[in-house]
């Protein structure tokens, strides 16, 4: 269990919110304020990776070769 960056996106892959270095939930779920508009999906990556890859609000992510 490691800290994660949680990247909230809309249907087009536009980043709505980044929760950086979110601690792992132990026995109780982590509660976060949901971004507006409501997100379509969330990408969980290793903590610190969003800053390293310059992913922030307004960035647009594209996913290729997903099966």
Order of alpha helices (4+ residues) and beta strands (2+ residues): beta-beta-beta-alpha
